[in-house]
């Protein structure tokens, strides 16, 4: 029996970044949900374990034919990663939804209240409950054992379409990275696409909820995530 694997591809700005404010806000919401789950169990997520929990959830749900996240991860020396998360966290912090203590991230009372109310609105939605179930399992596991977030994601097998469709592990791809190379060109990044990405059923946060979040974020300066060409702005 053949196993379907995710693949790494060359960067495509039309596919690998949120293409609208709604898509970005969708992803901000799931970051808040992960932090809320950690808070409910008196656990703490770091900048790294938050990303790893979201990444692993995208991978597990893609195997079931679901896609809920718009921000794609690329492979760098930390494994599956997206520097956009620093922009996201800054935006959430400016809106007083989260606070950051060195590497650790916490919901503020406002962030907890907002996220809890939205989760309650989705309590009858079967697809969102599936996302929450998988995400909670990863939040719990990685908060308890941060090293597990590394071993699980780095051992993942993947198809490298930039190298004759060879099967590799994420760790193999990490080893191939030249640590002295300047991170300036799109072609330097191998972006991870989901299993059967184009055939996945999209699970998107309802417009009403996106509008509620957007109203909270309204005073936060928006970043143009759709600038074409050079993506060095992701690393500022």
Biotite code that builds the C-alpha atoms (Angstrom):
import biotite.structure as struc

atoms = struc.array([
    struc.Atom([0.000, 0.000, 0.000], chain_id="A", res_id=1, res_name="UNK", atom_name="CA", element="C"),
    struc.Atom([1.519, 3.328, -1.083], chain_id="A", res_id=2, res_name="UNK", atom_name="CA", element="C"),
    struc.Atom([1.699, 6.193, 1.380], chain_id="A", res_id=3, res_name="UNK", atom_name="CA", element="C"),
    struc.Atom([0.911, 9.715, 0.224], chain_id="A", res_id=4, res_name="UNK", atom_name="CA", element="C"),
    struc.Atom([3.540, 12.199, 1.281], chain_id="A", res_id=5, res_name="UNK", atom_name="CA", element="C"),
    struc.Atom([3.694, 15.956, 1.439], chain_id="A", res_id=6, res_name="UNK", atom_name="CA", element="C"),
    struc.Atom([6.178, 17.604, -0.884], chain_id="A", res_id=7, res_name="UNK", atom_name="CA", element="C"),
    struc.Atom([8.556, 20.530, -0.934], chain_id="A", res_id=8, res_name="UNK", atom_name="CA", element="C"),
    struc.Atom([8.448, 22.882, -3.890], chain_id="A", res_id=9, res_name="UNK", atom_name="CA", element="C"),
    struc.Atom([9.948, 26.157, -5.005], chain_id="A", res_id=10, res_name="UNK", atom_name="CA", element="C"),
    struc.Atom([8.389, 29.272, -3.546], chain_id="A", res_id=11, res_name="UNK", atom_name="CA", element="C"),
    struc.Atom([5.220, 30.511, -5.274], chain_id="A", res_id=12, res_name="UNK", atom_name="CA", element="C"),
    struc.Atom([3.941, 33.785, -3.859], chain_id="A", res_id=13, res_name="UNK", atom_name="CA", element="C"),
    struc.Atom([0.449, 33.134, -5.227], chain_id="A", res_id=14, res_name="UNK", atom_name="CA", element="C"),
    struc.Atom([0.166, 29.886, -3.224], chain_id="A", res_id=15, res_name="UNK", atom_name="CA", element="C"),
    struc.Atom([2.374, 30.008, -0.171], chain_id="A", res_id=16, res_name="UNK", atom_name="CA", element="C"),
    struc.Atom([1.368, 33.239, 1.585], chain_id="A", res_id=17, res_name="UNK", atom_name="CA", element="C"),
    struc.Atom([-2.075, 34.466, 2.631], chain_id="A", res_id=18, res_name="UNK", atom_name="CA", element="C"),
    struc.Atom([-3.531, 36.295, -0.363], chain_id="A", res_id=19, res_name="UNK", atom_name="CA", element="C"),
    struc.Atom([-6.047, 38.387, 1.556], chain_id="A", res_id=20, res_name="UNK", atom_name="CA", element="C"),
    struc.Atom([-6.659, 39.944, 4.948], chain_id="A", res_id=21, res_name="UNK", atom_name="CA", element="C"),
    struc.Atom([-9.320, 37.293, 5.597], chain_id="A", res_id=22, res_name="UNK", atom_name="CA", element="C"),
    struc.Atom([-6.845, 34.464, 5.025], chain_id="A", res_id=23, res_name="UNK", atom_name="CA", element="C"),
    struc.Atom([-4.331, 36.061, 7.368], chain_id="A", res_id=24, res_name="UNK", atom_name="CA", element="C"),
    struc.Atom([-6.964, 36.640, 10.078], chain_id="A", res_id=25, res_name="UNK", atom_name="CA", element="C"),
    struc.Atom([-8.036, 33.011, 9.679], chain_id="A", res_id=26, res_name="UNK", atom_name="CA", element="C"),
    struc.Atom([-4.511, 31.906, 10.599], chain_id="A", res_id=27, res_name="UNK", atom_name="CA", element="C"),
    struc.Atom([-4.255, 34.392, 13.472], chain_id="A", res_id=28, res_name="UNK", atom_name="CA", element="C"),
    struc.Atom([-7.400, 32.826, 14.917], chain_id="A", res_id=29, res_name="UNK", atom_name="CA", element="C"),
    struc.Atom([-5.909, 29.317, 14.977], chain_id="A", res_id=30, res_name="UNK", atom_name="CA", element="C"),
    struc.Atom([-2.777, 30.651, 16.665], chain_id="A", res_id=31, res_name="UNK", atom_name="CA", element="C"),
    struc.Atom([-5.021, 32.146, 19.363], chain_id="A", res_id=32, res_name="UNK", atom_name="CA", element="C"),
    struc.Atom([-6.878, 28.845, 19.704], chain_id="A", res_id=33, res_name="UNK", atom_name="CA", element="C"),
    struc.Atom([-3.625, 26.949, 20.274], chain_id="A", res_id=34, res_name="UNK", atom_name="CA", element="C"),
    struc.Atom([-2.609, 29.429, 22.988], chain_id="A", res_id=35, res_name="UNK", atom_name="CA", element="C"),
    struc.Atom([-6.050, 29.177, 24.578], chain_id="A", res_id=36, res_name="UNK", atom_name="CA", element="C"),
    struc.Atom([-5.754, 25.387, 24.691], chain_id="A", res_id=37, res_name="UNK", atom_name="CA", element="C"),
    struc.Atom([-2.397, 25.662, 26.426], chain_id="A", res_id=38, res_name="UNK", atom_name="CA", element="C"),
    struc.Atom([-3.789, 28.165, 28.917], chain_id="A", res_id=39, res_name="UNK", atom_name="CA", element="C"),
    struc.Atom([-6.757, 25.940, 29.741], chain_id="A", res_id=40, res_name="UNK", atom_name="CA", element="C"),
    struc.Atom([-4.360, 23.167, 30.771], chain_id="A", res_id=41, res_name="UNK", atom_name="CA", element="C"),
    struc.Atom([-1.887, 25.447, 32.572], chain_id="A", res_id=42, res_name="UNK", atom_name="CA", element="C"),
    struc.Atom([0.723, 24.798, 29.927], chain_id="A", res_id=43, res_name="UNK", atom_name="CA", element="C"),
    struc.Atom([3.005, 27.184, 28.066], chain_id="A", res_id=44, res_name="UNK", atom_name="CA", element="C"),
    struc.Atom([3.815, 27.358, 24.370], chain_id="A", res_id=45, res_name="UNK", atom_name="CA", element="C"),
    struc.Atom([6.935, 29.015, 23.012], chain_id="A", res_id=46, res_name="UNK", atom_name="CA", element="C"),
    struc.Atom([7.310, 30.736, 19.670], chain_id="A", res_id=47, res_name="UNK", atom_name="CA", element="C"),
    struc.Atom([8.742, 27.495, 18.314], chain_id="A", res_id=48, res_name="UNK", atom_name="CA", element="C"),
    struc.Atom([6.318, 24.971, 19.835], chain_id="A", res_id=49, res_name="UNK", atom_name="CA", element="C"),
    struc.Atom([3.348, 27.099, 18.728], chain_id="A", res_id=50, res_name="UNK", atom_name="CA", element="C"),
    struc.Atom([4.537, 26.886, 15.138], chain_id="A", res_id=51, res_name="UNK", atom_name="CA", element="C"),
    struc.Atom([5.298, 23.183, 15.423], chain_id="A", res_id=52, res_name="UNK", atom_name="CA", element="C"),
    struc.Atom([1.847, 22.426, 16.866], chain_id="A", res_id=53, res_name="UNK", atom_name="CA", element="C"),
    struc.Atom([0.130, 24.286, 14.034], chain_id="A", res_id=54, res_name="UNK", atom_name="CA", element="C"),
    struc.Atom([2.380, 22.689, 11.427], chain_id="A", res_id=55, res_name="UNK", atom_name="CA", element="C"),
    struc.Atom([1.830, 19.140, 12.687], chain_id="A", res_id=56, res_name="UNK", atom_name="CA", element="C"),
    struc.Atom([-1.916, 19.739, 12.797], chain_id="A", res_id=57, res_name="UNK", atom_name="CA", element="C"),
    struc.Atom([-1.925, 20.907, 9.177], chain_id="A", res_id=58, res_name="UNK", atom_name="CA", element="C"),
    struc.Atom([-0.072, 17.744, 8.190], chain_id="A", res_id=59, res_name="UNK", atom_name="CA", element="C"),
    struc.Atom([-2.301, 15.335, 10.124], chain_id="A", res_id=60, res_name="UNK", atom_name="CA", element="C"),
    struc.Atom([-5.513, 16.899, 8.856], chain_id="A", res_id=61, res_name="UNK", atom_name="CA", element="C"),
    struc.Atom([-4.255, 16.984, 5.271], chain_id="A", res_id=62, res_name="UNK", atom_name="CA", element="C"),
    struc.Atom([-4.022, 13.201, 5.435], chain_id="A", res_id=63, res_name="UNK", atom_name="CA", element="C"),
    struc.Atom([-7.785, 13.246, 6.146], chain_id="A", res_id=64, res_name="UNK", atom_name="CA", element="C"),
    struc.Atom([-8.418, 15.611, 3.247], chain_id="A", res_id=65, res_name="UNK", atom_name="CA", element="C"),
    struc.Atom([-8.746, 18.870, 5.200], chain_id="A", res_id=66, res_name="UNK", atom_name="CA", element="C"),
    struc.Atom([-6.909, 22.167, 4.918], chain_id="A", res_id=67, res_name="UNK", atom_name="CA", element="C"),
    struc.Atom([-7.520, 24.928, 7.458], chain_id="A", res_id=68, res_name="UNK", atom_name="CA", element="C"),
    struc.Atom([-4.333, 27.025, 7.313], chain_id="A", res_id=69, res_name="UNK", atom_name="CA", element="C"),
    struc.Atom([-3.186, 29.475, 4.632], chain_id="A", res_id=70, res_name="UNK", atom_name="CA", element="C"),
    struc.Atom([0.367, 30.226, 5.731], chain_id="A", res_id=71, res_name="UNK", atom_name="CA", element="C"),
    struc.Atom([2.753, 27.668, 4.312], chain_id="A", res_id=72, res_name="UNK", atom_name="CA", element="C"),
    struc.Atom([5.861, 26.563, 6.138], chain_id="A", res_id=73, res_name="UNK", atom_name="CA", element="C"),
    struc.Atom([9.280, 26.306, 4.564], chain_id="A", res_id=74, res_name="UNK", atom_name="CA", element="C"),
    struc.Atom([12.320, 24.289, 5.597], chain_id="A", res_id=75, res_name="UNK", atom_name="CA", element="C"),
    struc.Atom([15.115, 26.102, 7.390], chain_id="A", res_id=76, res_name="UNK", atom_name="CA", element="C"),
    struc.Atom([17.605, 25.068, 10.052], chain_id="A", res_id=77, res_name="UNK", atom_name="CA", element="C"),
    struc.Atom([14.745, 24.925, 12.589], chain_id="A", res_id=78, res_name="UNK", atom_name="CA", element="C"),
    struc.Atom([12.779, 22.533, 10.393], chain_id="A", res_id=79, res_name="UNK", atom_name="CA", element="C"),
    struc.Atom([9.283, 23.494, 9.201], chain_id="A", res_id=80, res_name="UNK", atom_name="CA", element="C"),
    struc.Atom([9.094, 27.207, 9.876], chain_id="A", res_id=81, res_name="UNK", atom_name="CA", element="C"),
    struc.Atom([7.596, 30.523, 8.773], chain_id="A", res_id=82, res_name="UNK", atom_name="CA", element="C"),
    struc.Atom([9.051, 33.844, 9.793], chain_id="A", res_id=83, res_name="UNK", atom_name="CA", element="C"),
    struc.Atom([5.625, 35.350, 9.143], chain_id="A", res_id=84, res_name="UNK", atom_name="CA", element="C"),
    struc.Atom([4.732, 34.120, 12.621], chain_id="A", res_id=85, res_name="UNK", atom_name="CA", element="C"),
    struc.Atom([6.859, 36.892, 14.095], chain_id="A", res_id=86, res_name="UNK", atom_name="CA", element="C"),
    struc.Atom([4.720, 39.392, 12.202], chain_id="A", res_id=87, res_name="UNK", atom_name="CA", element="C"),
    struc.Atom([1.577, 37.610, 13.378], chain_id="A", res_id=88, res_name="UNK", atom_name="CA", element="C"),
    struc.Atom([2.684, 37.593, 17.007], chain_id="A", res_id=89, res_name="UNK", atom_name="CA", element="C"),
    struc.Atom([3.584, 41.263, 16.825], chain_id="A", res_id=90, res_name="UNK", atom_name="CA", element="C"),
    struc.Atom([0.117, 42.050, 15.492], chain_id="A", res_id=91, res_name="UNK", atom_name="CA", element="C"),
    struc.Atom([-1.608, 40.038, 18.222], chain_id="A", res_id=92, res_name="UNK", atom_name="CA", element="C"),
    struc.Atom([0.584, 41.644, 20.856], chain_id="A", res_id=93, res_name="UNK", atom_name="CA", element="C"),
    struc.Atom([-0.192, 45.150, 19.579], chain_id="A", res_id=94, res_name="UNK", atom_name="CA", element="C"),
    struc.Atom([-3.897, 44.306, 19.828], chain_id="A", res_id=95, res_name="UNK", atom_name="CA", element="C"),
    struc.Atom([-3.371, 43.270, 23.478], chain_id="A", res_id=96, res_name="UNK", atom_name="CA", element="C"),
    struc.Atom([-4.436, 39.691, 22.760], chain_id="A", res_id=97, res_name="UNK", atom_name="CA", element="C"),
    struc.Atom([-1.140, 38.069, 23.730], chain_id="A", res_id=98, res_name="UNK", atom_name="CA", element="C"),
    struc.Atom([1.917, 38.869, 25.793], chain_id="A", res_id=99, res_name="UNK", atom_name="CA", element="C"),
    struc.Atom([5.402, 37.531, 25.161], chain_id="A", res_id=100, res_name="UNK", atom_name="CA", element="C"),
    struc.Atom([7.989, 36.776, 27.825], chain_id="A", res_id=101, res_name="UNK", atom_name="CA", element="C"),
    struc.Atom([11.227, 36.001, 25.982], chain_id="A", res_id=102, res_name="UNK", atom_name="CA", element="C"),
    struc.Atom([10.275, 32.790, 24.118], chain_id="A", res_id=103, res_name="UNK", atom_name="CA", element="C"),
    struc.Atom([7.041, 32.067, 25.992], chain_id="A", res_id=104, res_name="UNK", atom_name="CA", element="C"),
    struc.Atom([3.652, 33.263, 24.741], chain_id="A", res_id=105, res_name="UNK", atom_name="CA", element="C"),
    struc.Atom([0.526, 33.796, 26.819], chain_id="A", res_id=106, res_name="UNK", atom_name="CA", element="C"),
    struc.Atom([-2.975, 35.013, 26.121], chain_id="A", res_id=107, res_name="UNK", atom_name="CA", element="C"),
    struc.Atom([-3.924, 38.212, 27.903], chain_id="A", res_id=108, res_name="UNK", atom_name="CA", element="C"),
    struc.Atom([-7.275, 38.275, 29.761], chain_id="A", res_id=109, res_name="UNK", atom_name="CA", element="C"),
    struc.Atom([-8.673, 40.046, 26.692], chain_id="A", res_id=110, res_name="UNK", atom_name="CA", element="C"),
    struc.Atom([-7.219, 37.430, 24.356], chain_id="A", res_id=111, res_name="UNK", atom_name="CA", element="C"),
    struc.Atom([-8.590, 34.620, 26.486], chain_id="A", res_id=112, res_name="UNK", atom_name="CA", element="C"),
    struc.Atom([-12.069, 36.143, 26.552], chain_id="A", res_id=113, res_name="UNK", atom_name="CA", element="C"),
    struc.Atom([-12.165, 36.848, 22.811], chain_id="A", res_id=114, res_name="UNK", atom_name="CA", element="C"),
    struc.Atom([-10.858, 33.401, 21.861], chain_id="A", res_id=115, res_name="UNK", atom_name="CA", element="C"),
    struc.Atom([-13.137, 31.568, 24.293], chain_id="A", res_id=116, res_name="UNK", atom_name="CA", element="C"),
    struc.Atom([-16.215, 33.363, 22.951], chain_id="A", res_id=117, res_name="UNK", atom_name="CA", element="C"),
    struc.Atom([-15.335, 32.499, 19.354], chain_id="A", res_id=118, res_name="UNK", atom_name="CA", element="C"),
    struc.Atom([-14.632, 28.861, 20.207], chain_id="A", res_id=119, res_name="UNK", atom_name="CA", element="C"),
    struc.Atom([-18.076, 28.710, 21.825], chain_id="A", res_id=120, res_name="UNK", atom_name="CA", element="C"),
    struc.Atom([-19.618, 30.021, 18.606], chain_id="A", res_id=121, res_name="UNK", atom_name="CA", element="C"),
    struc.Atom([-18.067, 27.070, 16.755], chain_id="A", res_id=122, res_name="UNK", atom_name="CA", element="C"),
    struc.Atom([-19.048, 24.436, 19.297], chain_id="A", res_id=123, res_name="UNK", atom_name="CA", element="C"),
    struc.Atom([-21.606, 22.818, 16.977], chain_id="A", res_id=124, res_name="UNK", atom_name="CA", element="C"),
    struc.Atom([-19.358, 22.799, 13.917], chain_id="A", res_id=125, res_name="UNK", atom_name="CA", element="C"),
    struc.Atom([-18.119, 19.249, 13.376], chain_id="A", res_id=126, res_name="UNK", atom_name="CA", element="C"),
    struc.Atom([-15.196, 20.198, 11.124], chain_id="A", res_id=127, res_name="UNK", atom_name="CA", element="C"),
    struc.Atom([-13.841, 22.775, 13.549], chain_id="A", res_id=128, res_name="UNK", atom_name="CA", element="C"),
    struc.Atom([-14.171, 20.321, 16.413], chain_id="A", res_id=129, res_name="UNK", atom_name="CA", element="C"),
    struc.Atom([-11.977, 17.933, 14.421], chain_id="A", res_id=130, res_name="UNK", atom_name="CA", element="C"),
    struc.Atom([-9.354, 20.662, 13.959], chain_id="A", res_id=131, res_name="UNK", atom_name="CA", element="C"),
    struc.Atom([-9.531, 21.561, 17.657], chain_id="A", res_id=132, res_name="UNK", atom_name="CA", element="C"),
    struc.Atom([-9.157, 17.921, 18.696], chain_id="A", res_id=133, res_name="UNK", atom_name="CA", element="C"),
    struc.Atom([-5.997, 17.364, 16.654], chain_id="A", res_id=134, res_name="UNK", atom_name="CA", element="C"),
    struc.Atom([-4.553, 20.768, 17.538], chain_id="A", res_id=135, res_name="UNK", atom_name="CA", element="C"),
    struc.Atom([-5.144, 20.209, 21.250], chain_id="A", res_id=136, res_name="UNK", atom_name="CA", element="C"),
    struc.Atom([-3.304, 16.896, 21.129], chain_id="A", res_id=137, res_name="UNK", atom_name="CA", element="C"),
    struc.Atom([-0.256, 18.575, 19.591], chain_id="A", res_id=138, res_name="UNK", atom_name="CA", element="C"),
    struc.Atom([-0.387, 21.581, 21.915], chain_id="A", res_id=139, res_name="UNK", atom_name="CA", element="C"),
    struc.Atom([-0.438, 19.269, 24.926], chain_id="A", res_id=140, res_name="UNK", atom_name="CA", element="C"),
    struc.Atom([2.313, 16.984, 23.635], chain_id="A", res_id=141, res_name="UNK", atom_name="CA", element="C"),
    struc.Atom([4.684, 19.763, 22.577], chain_id="A", res_id=142, res_name="UNK", atom_name="CA", element="C"),
    struc.Atom([4.122, 21.908, 25.665], chain_id="A", res_id=143, res_name="UNK", atom_name="CA", element="C"),
    struc.Atom([4.940, 18.880, 27.838], chain_id="A", res_id=144, res_name="UNK", atom_name="CA", element="C"),
    struc.Atom([7.919, 17.851, 25.727], chain_id="A", res_id=145, res_name="UNK", atom_name="CA", element="C"),
    struc.Atom([9.321, 20.563, 23.425], chain_id="A", res_id=146, res_name="UNK", atom_name="CA", element="C"),
    struc.Atom([11.941, 18.144, 22.090], chain_id="A", res_id=147, res_name="UNK", atom_name="CA", element="C"),
    struc.Atom([9.129, 15.985, 20.718], chain_id="A", res_id=148, res_name="UNK", atom_name="CA", element="C"),
    struc.Atom([8.119, 18.870, 18.457], chain_id="A", res_id=149, res_name="UNK", atom_name="CA", element="C"),
    struc.Atom([11.585, 18.685, 16.909], chain_id="A", res_id=150, res_name="UNK", atom_name="CA", element="C"),
    struc.Atom([11.901, 14.914, 16.600], chain_id="A", res_id=151, res_name="UNK", atom_name="CA", element="C"),
    struc.Atom([8.416, 14.462, 15.134], chain_id="A", res_id=152, res_name="UNK", atom_name="CA", element="C"),
    struc.Atom([8.617, 17.206, 12.550], chain_id="A", res_id=153, res_name="UNK", atom_name="CA", element="C"),
    struc.Atom([12.248, 16.612, 11.566], chain_id="A", res_id=154, res_name="UNK", atom_name="CA", element="C"),
    struc.Atom([11.692, 12.890, 10.994], chain_id="A", res_id=155, res_name="UNK", atom_name="CA", element="C"),
    struc.Atom([8.750, 13.479, 8.635], chain_id="A", res_id=156, res_name="UNK", atom_name="CA", element="C"),
    struc.Atom([9.238, 11.942, 5.200], chain_id="A", res_id=157, res_name="UNK", atom_name="CA", element="C"),
    struc.Atom([8.615, 14.202, 2.241], chain_id="A", res_id=158, res_name="UNK", atom_name="CA", element="C"),
    struc.Atom([9.023, 14.331, -1.552], chain_id="A", res_id=159, res_name="UNK", atom_name="CA", element="C"),
    struc.Atom([11.575, 16.860, -2.784], chain_id="A", res_id=160, res_name="UNK", atom_name="CA", element="C"),
    struc.Atom([10.247, 18.053, -6.147], chain_id="A", res_id=161, res_name="UNK", atom_name="CA", element="C"),
    struc.Atom([13.306, 20.291, -6.515], chain_id="A", res_id=162, res_name="UNK", atom_name="CA", element="C"),
    struc.Atom([15.570, 17.230, -6.540], chain_id="A", res_id=163, res_name="UNK", atom_name="CA", element="C"),
    struc.Atom([14.112, 14.657, -8.941], chain_id="A", res_id=164, res_name="UNK", atom_name="CA", element="C"),
    struc.Atom([11.214, 13.812, -6.575], chain_id="A", res_id=165, res_name="UNK", atom_name="CA", element="C"),
    struc.Atom([13.516, 12.068, -4.143], chain_id="A", res_id=166, res_name="UNK", atom_name="CA", element="C"),
    struc.Atom([12.043, 10.900, -0.850], chain_id="A", res_id=167, res_name="UNK", atom_name="CA", element="C"),
    struc.Atom([13.791, 12.586, 2.046], chain_id="A", res_id=168, res_name="UNK", atom_name="CA", element="C"),
    struc.Atom([13.211, 13.433, 5.661], chain_id="A", res_id=169, res_name="UNK", atom_name="CA", element="C"),
    struc.Atom([12.895, 17.010, 6.838], chain_id="A", res_id=170, res_name="UNK", atom_name="CA", element="C"),
    struc.Atom([16.185, 16.433, 8.626], chain_id="A", res_id=171, res_name="UNK", atom_name="CA", element="C"),
    struc.Atom([17.822, 15.501, 5.310], chain_id="A", res_id=172, res_name="UNK", atom_name="CA", element="C"),
    struc.Atom([16.638, 18.824, 3.895], chain_id="A", res_id=173, res_name="UNK", atom_name="CA", element="C"),
    struc.Atom([18.003, 20.674, 6.934], chain_id="A", res_id=174, res_name="UNK", atom_name="CA", element="C"),
    struc.Atom([21.418, 19.082, 6.449], chain_id="A", res_id=175, res_name="UNK", atom_name="CA", element="C"),
    struc.Atom([21.436, 20.269, 2.839], chain_id="A", res_id=176, res_name="UNK", atom_name="CA", element="C"),
    struc.Atom([20.994, 23.928, 3.830], chain_id="A", res_id=177, res_name="UNK", atom_name="CA", element="C"),
    struc.Atom([24.065, 26.114, 3.497], chain_id="A", res_id=178, res_name="UNK", atom_name="CA", element="C"),
    struc.Atom([24.121, 28.031, 6.806], chain_id="A", res_id=179, res_name="UNK", atom_name="CA", element="C"),
    struc.Atom([26.293, 30.763, 5.276], chain_id="A", res_id=180, res_name="UNK", atom_name="CA", element="C"),
    struc.Atom([23.889, 31.561, 2.439], chain_id="A", res_id=181, res_name="UNK", atom_name="CA", element="C"),
    struc.Atom([22.117, 34.944, 2.710], chain_id="A", res_id=182, res_name="UNK", atom_name="CA", element="C"),
    struc.Atom([18.357, 34.550, 3.014], chain_id="A", res_id=183, res_name="UNK", atom_name="CA", element="C"),
    struc.Atom([17.465, 36.862, 0.150], chain_id="A", res_id=184, res_name="UNK", atom_name="CA", element="C"),
    struc.Atom([16.169, 34.869, -2.796], chain_id="A", res_id=185, res_name="UNK", atom_name="CA", element="C"),
    struc.Atom([12.845, 33.052, -3.040], chain_id="A", res_id=186, res_name="UNK", atom_name="CA", element="C"),
    struc.Atom([14.557, 30.090, -4.702], chain_id="A", res_id=187, res_name="UNK", atom_name="CA", element="C"),
    struc.Atom([16.527, 29.424, -1.510], chain_id="A", res_id=188, res_name="UNK", atom_name="CA", element="C"),
    struc.Atom([13.412, 28.285, 0.321], chain_id="A", res_id=189, res_name="UNK", atom_name="CA", element="C"),
    struc.Atom([11.732, 24.924, -0.106], chain_id="A", res_id=190, res_name="UNK", atom_name="CA", element="C"),
    struc.Atom([8.068, 25.340, 0.805], chain_id="A", res_id=191, res_name="UNK", atom_name="CA", element="C"),
    struc.Atom([6.065, 22.443, 2.169], chain_id="A", res_id=192, res_name="UNK", atom_name="CA", element="C"),
    struc.Atom([2.796, 21.625, 0.442], chain_id="A", res_id=193, res_name="UNK", atom_name="CA", element="C"),
    struc.Atom([0.157, 19.364, 1.936], chain_id="A", res_id=194, res_name="UNK", atom_name="CA", element="C"),
    struc.Atom([-0.793, 15.889, 0.832], chain_id="A", res_id=195, res_name="UNK", atom_name="CA", element="C"),
    struc.Atom([-3.217, 16.330, -2.103], chain_id="A", res_id=196, res_name="UNK", atom_name="CA", element="C"),
    struc.Atom([-3.188, 20.058, -1.416], chain_id="A", res_id=197, res_name="UNK", atom_name="CA", element="C"),
    struc.Atom([-5.273, 21.023, -4.428], chain_id="A", res_id=198, res_name="UNK", atom_name="CA", element="C"),
    struc.Atom([-7.931, 18.422, -3.585], chain_id="A", res_id=199, res_name="UNK", atom_name="CA", element="C"),
    struc.Atom([-8.295, 19.184, 0.120], chain_id="A", res_id=200, res_name="UNK", atom_name="CA", element="C"),
    struc.Atom([-11.550, 20.428, 1.585], chain_id="A", res_id=201, res_name="UNK", atom_name="CA", element="C"),
    struc.Atom([-10.980, 23.895, 3.002], chain_id="A", res_id=202, res_name="UNK", atom_name="CA", element="C"),
    struc.Atom([-12.091, 24.631, 6.549], chain_id="A", res_id=203, res_name="UNK", atom_name="CA", element="C"),
    struc.Atom([-12.351, 28.395, 6.849], chain_id="A", res_id=204, res_name="UNK", atom_name="CA", element="C"),
    struc.Atom([-13.372, 30.576, 9.763], chain_id="A", res_id=205, res_name="UNK", atom_name="CA", element="C"),
    struc.Atom([-16.863, 32.015, 9.043], chain_id="A", res_id=206, res_name="UNK", atom_name="CA", element="C"),
    struc.Atom([-16.918, 35.637, 7.779], chain_id="A", res_id=207, res_name="UNK", atom_name="CA", element="C"),
    struc.Atom([-18.859, 36.825, 10.848], chain_id="A", res_id=208, res_name="UNK", atom_name="CA", element="C"),
    struc.Atom([-16.081, 35.652, 13.146], chain_id="A", res_id=209, res_name="UNK", atom_name="CA", element="C"),
    struc.Atom([-13.378, 37.055, 10.878], chain_id="A", res_id=210, res_name="UNK", atom_name="CA", element="C"),
    struc.Atom([-15.138, 40.418, 11.017], chain_id="A", res_id=211, res_name="UNK", atom_name="CA", element="C"),
    struc.Atom([-15.203, 40.253, 14.815], chain_id="A", res_id=212, res_name="UNK", atom_name="CA", element="C"),
    struc.Atom([-11.467, 39.623, 14.913], chain_id="A", res_id=213, res_name="UNK", atom_name="CA", element="C"),
    struc.Atom([-10.761, 42.248, 12.280], chain_id="A", res_id=214, res_name="UNK", atom_name="CA", element="C"),
    struc.Atom([-12.591, 44.847, 14.359], chain_id="A", res_id=215, res_name="UNK", atom_name="CA", element="C"),
    struc.Atom([-10.279, 44.026, 17.272], chain_id="A", res_id=216, res_name="UNK", atom_name="CA", element="C"),
    struc.Atom([-7.217, 44.220, 15.053], chain_id="A", res_id=217, res_name="UNK", atom_name="CA", element="C"),
    struc.Atom([-8.454, 47.291, 13.182], chain_id="A", res_id=218, res_name="UNK", atom_name="CA", element="C"),
    struc.Atom([-6.045, 49.703, 14.825], chain_id="A", res_id=219, res_name="UNK", atom_name="CA", element="C"),
    struc.Atom([-3.071, 47.469, 14.138], chain_id="A", res_id=220, res_name="UNK", atom_name="CA", element="C"),
    struc.Atom([-1.051, 48.491, 11.123], chain_id="A", res_id=221, res_name="UNK", atom_name="CA", element="C"),
    struc.Atom([-1.589, 45.955, 8.359], chain_id="A", res_id=222, res_name="UNK", atom_name="CA", element="C"),
    struc.Atom([1.347, 44.410, 6.555], chain_id="A", res_id=223, res_name="UNK", atom_name="CA", element="C"),
    struc.Atom([1.229, 43.794, 2.853], chain_id="A", res_id=224, res_name="UNK", atom_name="CA", element="C"),
    struc.Atom([1.822, 40.059, 2.672], chain_id="A", res_id=225, res_name="UNK", atom_name="CA", element="C"),
    struc.Atom([1.317, 40.041, -1.079], chain_id="A", res_id=226, res_name="UNK", atom_name="CA", element="C"),
    struc.Atom([4.362, 41.996, -2.225], chain_id="A", res_id=227, res_name="UNK", atom_name="CA", element="C"),
    struc.Atom([5.835, 40.152, -5.159], chain_id="A", res_id=228, res_name="UNK", atom_name="CA", element="C"),
    struc.Atom([9.467, 39.426, -5.842], chain_id="A", res_id=229, res_name="UNK", atom_name="CA", element="C"),
    struc.Atom([11.839, 39.801, -2.931], chain_id="A", res_id=230, res_name="UNK", atom_name="CA", element="C"),
    struc.Atom([10.695, 38.286, 0.399], chain_id="A", res_id=231, res_name="UNK", atom_name="CA", element="C"),
    struc.Atom([13.495, 39.700, 2.534], chain_id="A", res_id=232, res_name="UNK", atom_name="CA", element="C"),
    struc.Atom([10.830, 41.711, 4.362], chain_id="A", res_id=233, res_name="UNK", atom_name="CA", element="C"),
    struc.Atom([9.865, 38.465, 6.102], chain_id="A", res_id=234, res_name="UNK", atom_name="CA", element="C"),
    struc.Atom([13.240, 38.462, 7.846], chain_id="A", res_id=235, res_name="UNK", atom_name="CA", element="C"),
    struc.Atom([13.369, 42.043, 9.099], chain_id="A", res_id=236, res_name="UNK", atom_name="CA", element="C"),
])
